[in-house]
């Protein structure tokens, strides 16, 4: 009976669907027709699973095209799904809801619901394609919040799941990301060629994809690679092909139009044609407005601001910057990354605990069985018990490692938030102060000379303070440069500003410290330098970091102007002491002719 219903269902769907014209092969009208036909059939596993897929697909299309009815369709699906016989159908409701949240910029809810959808789908072997696709969507949400390393892991998971799937669109998304990521972080021609190889691999798989939008996306990726390889004519050809194809789709792919014009603007800027870059970036912004995806709109405004600023069009740049700042503040990136780390940590912890509990129960049953058979089996029971304990210990070790990874993820989240604040200080506050300084200088003849000089000097000092604070909040990406290079660059910057002589020694062993400790050592250094600038007026500063055995020693000394009053720790030193106590560190501060600071941190 089930087979008969399945055959009838297949025939009905073939009649309803026809030839697909939209993103996934089925048009919106075809999907609606299929849903009407399916809902007339009695509830069954095959009917309910098909309805879940088609409702989800219809909601995605409506959401993608910013078309009316998306909310009502989701509510209908969520209500009817409660009566379905397919237990995984709730995952499709969660995923559809997450897509809507993601487009509106509510990444916190999107990440939560993608994560819950994956939990619901895992373990169901027959929906590997849908699970892989959900991993892709979660990867993009995580990537939009700045964590490319976690995104890479998620894309790798989706690629592994989708290798044996007939539809290659999911594998294509993963390969396309690998190409984009390689190109974005490329350092030489070899990296450009590696990225192009990913795009060519995608090009070969496109005939096996149901997603028409992947064609202009691939053309645009190849155009970027060719431009960086110095093949300008071929790059322009591929850009134009990407634009033509994206705009010719039944629902124009404005995301791809945005990406293509953005790349074109970047190319014009690299060639020194600032005004032309602004024209192309404005076209990118127009496409982003039509696409109506908050994250993409945010990026479009930011790039336009950068080009306007470089071209000296400051009034326009300030207006664009205000629009960017409003959108950026609405995205709550820190909370999103923190929530993802929390959810991922809880999920992995739960799986590990369940495995441990299962193993312990299994060992207990084995032990009881052996004891019931014969007391002479005591040695066997002991052997089983010891082996079980070793497995439990190994699993606990894995759990401890996972907890460490969660701590690292939380550190990454904090770093992303500091980067956001740093960018806002540097790109927004510093720019506004600089613009105010220009206005003052433009009216020099209208202002009393003494007042003018005082005002100009104060604005210059504020500008430098903001820049220094911004640089201090963003410790130059330790994964790329390391603690040693970050501190040397910081102190070198201060030397240029204040003409203070710095004697610096930093042990190469700092590269072996965990990232969290490296980060805090950098922040303590910034705090000490801030105090130095504000209060000490030193001419010579000695700074050393030693790693010896199981101890890290931080030494800071300067010959600044010191009065005879007893040493009183300000807020900066109290902050250092509070955080250092978490590492069980010993801190010593002296004020006798010279200011001396010593911190010993056990490893």
C-alpha positions as CSV (number, residue, x, y, z in Angstrom):
1,X,0.0,0.0,0.0
2,X,2.8,2.4,0.9
3,X,4.6,1.7,-2.4
4,X,1.3,2.3,-4.3
5,X,0.8,5.6,-2.6
6,X,4.5,6.6,-3.3
7,X,4.1,5.9,-7.0
8,X,0.9,7.9,-7.2
9,X,2.6,10.7,-5.3
10,X,5.5,10.7,-7.7
11,X,3.2,10.9,-10.7
12,X,1.1,13.7,-9.2
13,X,4.2,15.7,-8.4
14,X,5.7,15.3,-11.9
15,X,2.5,16.6,-13.4
16,X,2.4,19.6,-10.9
17,X,6.1,20.6,-11.1
18,X,6.9,20.6,-14.8
19,X,10.3,22.1,-15.8
20,X,11.9,24.1,-13.0
21,X,12.7,27.8,-13.6
22,X,13.7,29.1,-10.2
23,X,16.7,28.6,-7.9
24,X,16.1,25.0,-6.9
25,X,14.4,23.7,-10.1
26,X,10.8,24.3,-8.9
27,X,8.9,27.6,-9.3
28,X,6.8,29.1,-6.6
29,X,3.6,28.3,-8.4
30,X,4.8,24.6,-8.9
31,X,5.5,24.3,-5.2
32,X,2.1,25.8,-4.2
33,X,0.4,23.3,-6.7
34,X,2.3,20.4,-5.2
35,X,1.4,21.4,-1.6
36,X,-2.3,21.6,-2.6
37,X,-2.1,18.1,-4.2
38,X,-0.2,16.6,-1.2
39,X,-2.6,18.1,1.4
40,X,-5.5,16.2,-0.2
41,X,-3.8,12.9,0.4
42,X,-4.1,11.1,3.8
43,X,-1.3,11.7,6.2
44,X,1.7,9.3,5.8
45,X,5.4,9.3,6.1
46,X,6.0,10.0,2.4
47,X,3.3,12.8,2.2
48,X,4.4,14.5,5.4
49,X,8.1,14.5,4.5
50,X,7.4,15.8,1.0
51,X,5.2,18.6,2.4
52,X,8.0,19.6,4.9
53,X,10.5,19.9,2.1
54,X,8.2,21.8,-0.2
55,X,6.9,24.2,2.4
56,X,10.5,25.0,3.4
57,X,11.5,25.5,-0.2
58,X,8.5,27.8,-0.9
59,X,9.3,29.9,2.2
60,X,12.9,30.2,1.1
61,X,11.9,31.5,-2.3
62,X,9.5,34.1,-0.9
63,X,12.1,35.2,1.6
64,X,14.9,35.3,-1.0
65,X,12.8,37.5,-3.3
66,X,11.5,39.7,-0.5
67,X,8.0,38.7,-1.7
68,X,4.7,39.1,0.3
69,X,3.3,36.1,2.1
70,X,6.5,34.7,3.6
71,X,5.3,35.1,7.2
72,X,1.8,33.7,6.6
73,X,3.3,30.7,4.8
74,X,5.7,30.0,7.7
75,X,2.8,30.2,10.2
76,X,0.7,27.8,8.1
77,X,3.6,25.4,7.9
78,X,4.4,25.5,11.6
79,X,0.7,24.9,12.5
80,X,0.2,22.0,10.1
81,X,3.5,20.4,10.9
82,X,2.3,19.6,14.4
83,X,0.1,16.9,12.9
84,X,2.7,15.3,10.6
85,X,3.9,11.8,11.1
86,X,7.5,12.7,10.2
87,X,9.4,13.5,13.4
88,X,12.0,15.6,11.5
89,X,9.5,18.0,10.1
90,X,10.1,20.5,13.0
91,X,13.7,20.9,11.7
92,X,12.4,22.4,8.5
93,X,10.2,24.8,10.4
94,X,13.2,25.9,12.4
95,X,15.4,26.2,9.3
96,X,12.8,28.3,7.5
97,X,12.4,30.6,10.5
98,X,16.2,30.9,10.8
99,X,16.5,32.0,7.2
100,X,14.0,34.8,7.8
101,X,15.8,35.9,10.9
102,X,19.2,35.9,9.1
103,X,18.0,38.1,6.3
104,X,16.6,40.6,8.7
105,X,19.9,40.7,10.6
106,X,18.7,38.8,13.7
107,X,21.7,36.5,13.7
108,X,21.2,35.5,17.4
109,X,17.9,33.8,16.7
110,X,19.1,32.4,13.3
111,X,22.1,30.7,14.9
112,X,20.0,29.2,17.7
113,X,17.4,27.8,15.2
114,X,19.9,26.5,12.7
115,X,21.7,24.7,15.6
116,X,18.4,23.2,16.8
117,X,17.5,22.1,13.3
118,X,20.8,20.2,13.0
119,X,20.3,18.5,16.3
120,X,16.9,17.3,15.1
121,X,18.2,16.1,11.8
122,X,21.3,14.3,12.9
123,X,20.9,10.5,13.2
124,X,18.4,10.4,10.3
125,X,20.5,8.8,7.6
126,X,18.0,9.3,4.8
127,X,18.1,13.1,4.9
128,X,21.8,13.7,4.5
129,X,21.3,16.2,1.7
130,X,19.0,18.3,4.0
131,X,21.4,18.1,6.9
132,X,24.4,19.1,4.7
133,X,22.4,22.1,3.4
134,X,21.6,23.2,7.0
135,X,25.3,23.0,7.8
136,X,25.9,25.3,4.8
137,X,23.3,27.9,6.1
138,X,24.8,27.8,9.6
139,X,28.3,28.2,8.1
140,X,27.2,31.4,6.3
141,X,25.6,32.8,9.4
142,X,28.8,32.2,11.4
143,X,30.9,33.6,8.6
144,X,28.9,36.8,8.5
145,X,29.8,37.3,12.1
146,X,33.6,37.0,11.3
147,X,34.5,33.5,12.4
148,X,35.9,32.1,9.1
149,X,37.7,29.2,10.9
150,X,34.4,27.8,12.4
151,X,32.7,28.4,9.0
152,X,35.5,26.4,7.3
153,X,34.8,23.5,9.7
154,X,31.1,23.6,9.0
155,X,31.6,23.8,5.3
156,X,33.9,20.7,5.5
157,X,31.2,18.8,7.4
158,X,28.6,19.7,4.7
159,X,31.0,18.7,1.9
160,X,31.7,15.3,3.6
161,X,28.0,14.6,4.0
162,X,27.1,15.7,0.4
163,X,29.8,13.7,-1.5
164,X,27.4,10.8,-2.2
165,X,24.4,13.0,-3.0
166,X,23.3,13.2,-6.6
167,X,22.5,17.0,-6.5
168,X,25.9,18.7,-6.3
169,X,24.7,22.1,-5.3
170,X,25.6,21.7,-1.6
171,X,29.1,20.5,-2.5
172,X,29.4,23.5,-4.8
173,X,28.6,25.9,-2.0
174,X,31.4,24.4,0.1
175,X,33.9,24.5,-2.8
176,X,32.9,28.1,-3.6
177,X,33.5,29.1,0.0
178,X,37.0,27.4,-0.1
179,X,37.8,29.4,-3.2
180,X,36.5,32.7,-1.8
181,X,38.3,32.2,1.5
182,X,41.6,31.3,-0.2
183,X,41.3,34.3,-2.5
184,X,40.4,36.7,0.3
185,X,43.5,35.7,2.4
186,X,45.8,35.1,-0.6
187,X,49.4,36.3,-0.3
188,X,50.9,35.4,-3.7
189,X,50.2,34.1,-7.2
190,X,50.2,30.5,-6.0
191,X,47.2,31.3,-3.8
192,X,45.3,33.0,-6.6
193,X,45.8,29.8,-8.8
194,X,44.7,27.6,-5.9
195,X,41.4,29.7,-5.6
196,X,40.9,29.5,-9.3
197,X,41.2,25.7,-9.2
198,X,38.4,25.6,-6.6
199,X,36.2,27.8,-9.0
200,X,37.1,25.5,-11.9
201,X,36.1,22.5,-9.9
202,X,32.7,24.2,-9.2
203,X,32.4,25.0,-12.9
204,X,32.7,21.3,-13.8
205,X,30.0,20.3,-11.2
206,X,27.5,23.0,-12.3
207,X,25.6,20.7,-14.8
208,X,24.8,18.4,-11.8
209,X,23.3,21.3,-9.7
210,X,19.7,22.4,-9.5
211,X,20.6,25.9,-8.3
212,X,20.7,28.3,-11.2
213,X,22.1,31.1,-9.0
214,X,25.3,29.2,-8.6
215,X,26.3,29.9,-12.3
216,X,26.6,33.8,-12.0
217,X,28.2,33.2,-8.6
218,X,30.9,31.0,-10.1
219,X,31.5,33.5,-13.0
220,X,32.0,36.3,-10.5
221,X,34.5,34.2,-8.4
222,X,36.5,33.4,-11.5
223,X,36.5,37.1,-12.5
224,X,38.1,38.0,-9.1
225,X,40.8,35.4,-9.6
226,X,41.6,36.5,-13.1
227,X,41.8,40.1,-12.0
228,X,44.3,39.2,-9.3
229,X,46.3,37.1,-11.8
230,X,46.6,40.2,-14.0
231,X,44.3,39.0,-16.7
232,X,42.2,42.2,-16.8
233,X,40.3,41.6,-20.1
234,X,39.2,38.1,-19.0
235,X,38.2,39.4,-15.6
236,X,36.0,42.1,-17.2
237,X,34.5,39.5,-19.6
238,X,33.6,37.2,-16.7
239,X,32.2,40.1,-14.6
240,X,29.9,41.1,-17.5
241,X,28.8,37.5,-18.0
242,X,28.0,37.2,-14.2
243,X,25.9,40.5,-14.4
244,X,24.0,39.4,-17.5
245,X,23.2,36.0,-16.1
246,X,22.2,37.2,-12.6
247,X,19.8,39.9,-14.1
248,X,18.3,37.4,-16.6
249,X,17.0,35.0,-13.9
250,X,13.2,34.9,-13.3
251,X,14.0,36.4,-9.8
252,X,17.1,38.5,-10.5
253,X,20.1,37.6,-8.3
254,X,20.8,41.0,-6.7
255,X,23.2,39.5,-4.3
256,X,25.5,38.4,-7.2
257,X,25.0,41.8,-8.8
258,X,26.1,43.4,-5.6
259,X,29.2,41.1,-5.3
260,X,30.2,41.7,-9.0
261,X,29.9,45.5,-8.7
262,X,31.7,45.5,-5.4
263,X,34.6,43.6,-7.0
264,X,34.6,46.0,-9.9
265,X,34.9,48.9,-7.5
266,X,37.8,47.3,-5.6
267,X,39.6,46.8,-8.9
268,X,39.1,50.4,-10.0
269,X,40.3,51.6,-6.5
270,X,43.5,49.4,-6.8
271,X,44.2,51.1,-10.2
272,X,44.0,54.5,-8.5
273,X,40.7,55.5,-10.2
274,X,38.8,56.7,-7.0
275,X,35.9,58.3,-8.7
276,X,35.2,55.3,-10.9
277,X,35.4,53.0,-7.8
278,X,32.7,55.2,-6.1
279,X,30.4,54.8,-9.2
280,X,30.7,51.0,-9.2
281,X,30.3,50.8,-5.4
282,X,27.1,53.0,-5.6
283,X,25.8,50.4,-8.1
284,X,26.7,47.7,-5.6
285,X,24.8,49.6,-2.9
286,X,21.7,49.9,-5.2
287,X,21.7,46.1,-5.7
288,X,22.1,45.6,-2.0
289,X,19.1,47.8,-1.3
290,X,17.0,45.6,-3.8
291,X,18.3,42.4,-2.2
292,X,17.3,43.8,1.2
293,X,19.7,41.6,3.3
294,X,20.9,43.6,6.3
295,X,24.4,42.2,6.4
296,X,25.0,42.8,2.7
297,X,23.6,46.3,2.9
298,X,25.9,47.0,5.9
299,X,29.0,45.9,3.9
300,X,27.9,48.0,0.9
301,X,27.7,51.2,3.0
302,X,31.1,50.5,4.6
303,X,32.9,50.0,1.3
304,X,31.3,53.1,-0.2
305,X,32.4,55.1,2.9
306,X,36.0,53.9,2.5
307,X,36.1,55.0,-1.2
308,X,34.5,58.4,-0.5
309,X,37.0,59.0,2.4
310,X,40.0,58.1,0.2
311,X,38.7,60.4,-2.6
312,X,38.5,63.3,-0.1
313,X,34.7,63.5,-0.4
314,X,34.3,63.9,3.4
315,X,30.7,65.3,3.6
316,X,29.4,62.3,1.6
317,X,31.7,59.9,3.6
318,X,30.2,61.1,6.9
319,X,26.7,60.6,5.7
320,X,27.5,57.1,4.5
321,X,29.3,56.3,7.7
322,X,26.2,57.2,9.8
323,X,24.1,54.7,7.8
324,X,26.8,52.0,8.2
325,X,27.1,52.6,11.9
326,X,23.3,52.3,12.5
327,X,23.2,48.9,10.7
328,X,26.4,47.6,12.3
329,X,25.1,48.4,15.8
330,X,21.9,46.4,15.0
331,X,23.7,43.2,14.3
332,X,24.9,42.3,17.8
333,X,27.9,40.3,16.5
334,X,29.4,39.6,19.9
335,X,26.2,38.0,21.3
336,X,25.9,35.9,18.2
337,X,29.4,34.4,18.4
338,X,29.1,33.9,22.2
339,X,25.7,32.1,21.7
340,X,27.1,29.9,19.0
341,X,30.1,28.9,21.2
342,X,27.7,28.2,24.1
343,X,25.3,26.1,21.9
344,X,28.1,24.2,20.3
345,X,29.8,23.5,23.6
346,X,26.5,22.3,25.3
347,X,25.8,20.1,22.3
348,X,29.2,18.4,22.2
349,X,29.3,18.2,26.1
350,X,25.8,16.5,26.0
351,X,27.0,13.9,23.4
352,X,30.2,13.1,25.3
353,X,28.3,12.7,28.6
354,X,25.8,10.4,26.9
355,X,28.6,8.3,25.5
356,X,30.2,8.1,28.9
357,X,27.0,7.1,30.6
358,X,26.3,4.5,28.0
359,X,29.7,3.0,28.4
360,X,29.4,3.0,32.2
361,X,26.0,1.2,32.0
362,X,27.4,-1.3,29.5
363,X,30.4,-2.1,31.8
364,X,28.1,-2.5,34.8
365,X,26.0,-5.0,32.9
366,X,29.0,-6.9,31.8
367,X,30.3,-7.0,35.4
368,X,27.0,-8.2,36.8
369,X,26.8,-10.9,34.2
370,X,30.3,-12.2,34.9
371,X,29.6,-12.2,38.7
372,X,26.4,-14.2,38.2
373,X,28.1,-16.8,36.1
374,X,30.9,-17.5,38.5
375,X,33.1,-15.9,41.2
376,X,36.0,-17.4,39.2
377,X,35.3,-14.8,36.6
378,X,36.5,-12.1,38.9
379,X,39.7,-11.5,36.8
380,X,37.6,-11.1,33.7
381,X,35.3,-8.6,35.4
382,X,38.3,-6.7,36.6
383,X,39.7,-6.7,33.1
384,X,36.4,-5.4,31.7
385,X,36.1,-2.8,34.4
386,X,39.7,-1.5,33.9
387,X,39.2,-1.4,30.1
388,X,35.9,0.5,30.6
389,X,37.6,3.0,33.0
390,X,40.3,3.7,30.5
391,X,37.7,4.4,27.8
392,X,35.8,6.7,30.3
393,X,39.1,8.5,31.1
394,X,39.8,8.9,27.3
395,X,36.3,10.3,26.8
396,X,36.7,12.7,29.7
397,X,40.0,13.8,28.2
398,X,38.1,14.5,24.9
399,X,35.5,16.5,26.9
400,X,38.2,18.5,28.6
401,X,39.7,19.3,25.2
402,X,36.3,20.3,23.9
403,X,35.8,22.6,26.9
404,X,39.1,24.2,26.1
405,X,37.9,24.7,22.5
406,X,34.8,26.4,23.8
407,X,37.0,28.8,25.9
408,X,39.0,29.6,22.8
409,X,35.7,30.2,20.9
410,X,34.6,32.6,23.7
411,X,38.0,34.4,23.4
412,X,37.4,34.7,19.6
413,X,34.0,36.2,20.3
414,X,35.5,38.8,22.7
415,X,38.2,39.6,20.1
416,X,35.5,40.2,17.4
417,X,33.7,42.6,19.7
418,X,36.9,44.5,20.4
419,X,37.6,44.6,16.7
420,X,34.1,46.0,16.1
421,X,34.7,48.8,18.7
422,X,38.1,49.4,17.4
423,X,36.8,49.8,13.8
424,X,34.1,52.2,15.1
425,X,36.6,54.3,16.9
426,X,39.0,54.4,14.0
427,X,36.5,54.8,11.2
428,X,33.8,56.8,12.9
429,X,35.0,58.8,15.9
430,X,38.5,59.5,14.5
431,X,37.0,60.5,11.1
432,X,34.6,62.9,12.8
433,X,37.3,64.4,14.9
434,X,39.5,64.7,11.8
435,X,36.6,66.3,9.8
436,X,36.1,68.8,12.7
437,X,39.8,69.7,12.6
438,X,39.6,70.3,8.9
439,X,36.6,72.7,9.4
440,X,38.5,74.6,12.1
441,X,41.6,74.9,9.8
442,X,39.4,76.1,6.9
443,X,38.2,79.0,9.1
444,X,41.6,79.9,10.5
445,X,41.3,83.6,9.5
446,X,37.9,83.9,11.3
447,X,39.2,82.7,14.7
448,X,41.4,84.4,17.3
449,X,45.0,83.1,16.7
450,X,45.4,81.9,20.3
451,X,42.0,80.2,20.3
452,X,42.7,78.7,16.9
453,X,46.0,77.1,17.9
454,X,44.6,75.8,21.2
455,X,41.6,74.3,19.4
456,X,43.7,72.8,16.6
457,X,46.2,71.3,19.1
458,X,43.4,69.8,21.3
459,X,41.7,68.2,18.3
460,X,45.0,66.8,17.1
461,X,45.6,65.3,20.6
462,X,42.1,63.8,20.7
463,X,42.6,62.3,17.3
464,X,45.9,60.6,18.3
465,X,44.3,59.3,21.6
466,X,41.4,57.8,19.7
467,X,43.7,56.1,17.2
468,X,45.9,54.8,20.0
469,X,42.9,53.4,21.8
470,X,41.6,51.8,18.6
471,X,44.9,50.1,17.9
472,X,45.0,48.9,21.5
473,X,41.6,47.3,21.2
474,X,42.7,45.3,18.2
475,X,45.8,43.3,18.9
476,X,46.7,42.6,15.3
477,X,45.4,39.1,15.0
478,X,47.8,36.8,17.0
479,X,47.2,33.9,14.6
480,X,49.0,35.8,11.9
481,X,51.5,38.0,13.6
482,X,51.9,36.7,17.2
483,X,52.2,38.5,20.6
484,X,55.8,39.4,20.0
485,X,55.2,41.3,16.8
486,X,52.0,42.9,18.2
487,X,53.8,44.4,21.3
488,X,56.8,45.5,19.2
489,X,54.5,47.3,16.8
490,X,52.6,48.9,19.7
491,X,55.7,50.2,21.4
492,X,57.2,51.3,18.1
493,X,54.1,53.4,17.5
494,X,54.4,55.0,20.9
495,X,58.1,55.8,20.3
496,X,57.2,57.6,17.1
497,X,54.5,59.6,18.9
498,X,56.3,60.6,22.1
499,X,60.0,60.2,21.1
500,X,60.5,58.0,24.1
501,X,63.4,55.4,23.9
502,X,62.2,51.8,24.4
503,X,64.4,48.9,25.3
504,X,62.4,45.8,24.4
505,X,63.1,42.1,24.9
506,X,60.4,39.5,24.2
507,X,61.2,35.8,24.5
508,X,60.4,33.8,21.4
509,X,58.7,31.3,23.8
510,X,55.6,33.5,24.1
511,X,54.4,32.0,20.8
512,X,53.8,28.7,22.7
513,X,51.5,30.4,25.3
514,X,47.7,29.8,24.9
515,X,46.0,32.6,22.9
516,X,43.9,33.8,25.9
517,X,47.1,34.5,28.0
518,X,48.8,36.1,25.0
519,X,45.8,38.4,24.6
520,X,45.8,39.4,28.3
521,X,49.6,40.1,28.3
522,X,49.0,42.4,25.3
523,X,46.2,44.2,27.1
524,X,48.3,44.6,30.2
525,X,51.0,46.1,28.1
526,X,48.5,48.6,26.6
527,X,47.3,49.5,30.1
528,X,50.9,50.2,31.3
529,X,51.6,52.3,28.1
530,X,48.4,54.3,28.7
531,X,49.5,55.1,32.2
532,X,53.0,56.0,30.8
533,X,51.5,58.4,28.3
534,X,49.1,60.1,30.7
535,X,51.3,60.4,33.9
536,X,55.0,59.5,33.5
537,X,56.4,61.7,30.8
538,X,59.3,59.2,30.6
539,X,62.3,59.4,28.3
540,X,63.5,55.8,28.7
541,X,61.3,52.7,29.1
542,X,62.5,49.1,29.6
543,X,60.0,46.3,28.7
544,X,60.8,42.6,28.9
545,X,58.9,39.3,28.7
546,X,60.7,36.1,29.7
547,X,59.4,32.5,29.5
548,X,61.5,30.3,31.8
549,X,60.5,26.8,32.7
550,X,56.9,27.0,34.1
551,X,56.8,30.8,34.6
552,X,56.2,33.9,32.4
553,X,57.7,37.1,33.7
554,X,56.6,40.5,32.5
555,X,58.9,43.4,33.5
556,X,58.2,47.1,32.9
557,X,60.3,50.0,34.1
558,X,60.5,53.8,33.3
559,X,62.2,56.9,34.5
560,X,59.2,59.2,34.4
561,X,58.5,62.1,36.6
562,X,57.6,60.8,40.1
563,X,56.6,62.7,43.2
564,X,57.4,61.7,46.8
565,X,53.9,60.6,47.6
566,X,53.3,56.9,48.5
567,X,52.4,54.6,45.6
568,X,48.6,54.4,45.0
569,X,47.3,52.0,42.5
570,X,44.9,53.6,40.0
571,X,42.1,51.8,38.1
572,X,44.5,50.6,35.4
573,X,46.8,48.7,37.8
574,X,43.8,47.4,39.7
575,X,42.4,46.0,36.5
576,X,45.7,44.3,35.8
577,X,45.8,42.8,39.3
578,X,42.3,41.5,39.1
579,X,42.8,39.7,35.8
580,X,46.2,38.5,36.8
581,X,44.8,36.8,39.9
582,X,42.8,34.5,37.6
583,X,46.1,33.1,36.4
584,X,47.4,32.9,40.1
585,X,50.1,35.5,39.1
586,X,52.3,37.4,41.6
587,X,52.3,41.2,40.9
588,X,54.8,43.6,42.4
589,X,54.8,47.4,41.8
590,X,57.5,49.8,43.1
591,X,58.0,53.6,43.0
592,X,61.6,54.4,44.2
593,X,63.3,56.8,41.8
594,X,62.0,54.6,39.0
595,X,58.6,53.0,38.4
596,X,59.0,49.2,38.3
597,X,56.3,46.7,37.5
598,X,56.8,42.9,37.7
599,X,54.3,40.1,37.0
600,X,55.1,36.4,37.4
601,X,52.6,34.1,35.9
602,X,52.8,30.3,36.6
603,X,52.0,28.0,33.6
